[in-house]
């Protein structure tokens, strides 16, 4: 089960939840604690690869967090069709 976490909306959370429901096959238990209660933030997060002194690229991600232990995994928002990549 995936729930929303309120905040400033930078993400269509219902579209993200629908994408997860379609693509998350099999066991939905947390790999750390074994519970099955998840939250999805309505704000995107980002990861920047280390490029030395160069400006890094940004990867927009959707964070999904276990409501019991806090384990968090990330989905690429571009691949999920939630963000259009900029040129």
C-alpha positions in Angstrom: 0.0 0.0 0.0 1.3 3.4 -0.9 0.1 6.6 0.8 0.8 10.3 0.0 2.8 12.6 2.3 1.5 16.2 2.2 3.8 19.1 1.3 4.4 21.5 -1.6 3.3 19.7 -4.7 6.0 19.3 -7.3 4.8 16.0 -8.4 1.5 14.5 -9.5 1.4 12.0 -6.7 -1.6 10.2 -8.0 0.2 9.6 -11.4 3.2 8.4 -9.4 1.1 6.0 -7.3 -0.6 4.7 -10.5 2.9 4.1 -12.1 4.1 2.3 -9.0 0.9 0.1 -8.9 1.5 -0.8 -12.5 5.2 -1.5 -12.3 5.8 -2.8 -8.7 5.3 -6.5 -9.2 5.6 -9.3 -6.7 6.4 -8.9 -3.0 5.9 -5.3 -1.6 7.3 -6.0 1.8 10.1 -3.8 3.0 13.4 -5.5 2.6 14.6 -4.2 6.0 11.7 -4.7 8.4 9.2 -6.9 6.4 6.2 -4.5 6.8 4.0 -3.4 3.8 3.1 0.2 4.5 4.7 2.8 2.2 4.5 6.6 1.7 5.3 8.6 -1.4 6.4 12.2 -1.1 4.7 14.7 -3.3 8.0 16.5 -3.8 10.7 15.2 -6.1 14.2 14.6 -4.7 17.4 14.7 -6.7 20.7 12.9 -6.9 23.7 14.6 -8.5 26.6 12.4 -9.8 30.1 13.5 -8.8 31.8 15.2 -11.7 34.9 16.7 -10.0 34.8 20.5 -10.5 32.2 20.3 -13.3 28.6 21.1 -12.8 26.7 17.9 -12.2 23.7 16.5 -14.0 20.5 16.2 -11.9 18.4 13.0 -11.7 14.9 13.8 -10.5 13.6 11.0 -8.3 10.4 9.9 -6.5 11.1 8.8 -2.9 9.0 5.9 -1.5 9.5 5.4 2.2 8.6 2.5 4.6 6.2 3.9 7.2 7.7 1.5 9.8 11.5 1.7 9.6 12.1 4.6 7.2 13.9 2.5 4.5 13.6 4.6 1.3 14.0 3.7 -2.3 14.0 5.9 -5.3 12.4 5.8 -8.8 13.7 7.8 -11.7 10.9 10.4 -12.4 11.8 10.7 -16.1 11.6 7.0 -16.8 8.3 6.9 -14.9 7.0 9.7 -17.2 6.4 12.1 -14.3 9.0 14.7 -15.4 9.9 15.8 -19.0 13.6 16.0 -19.4 15.0 19.5 -20.2 17.2 20.0 -23.2 
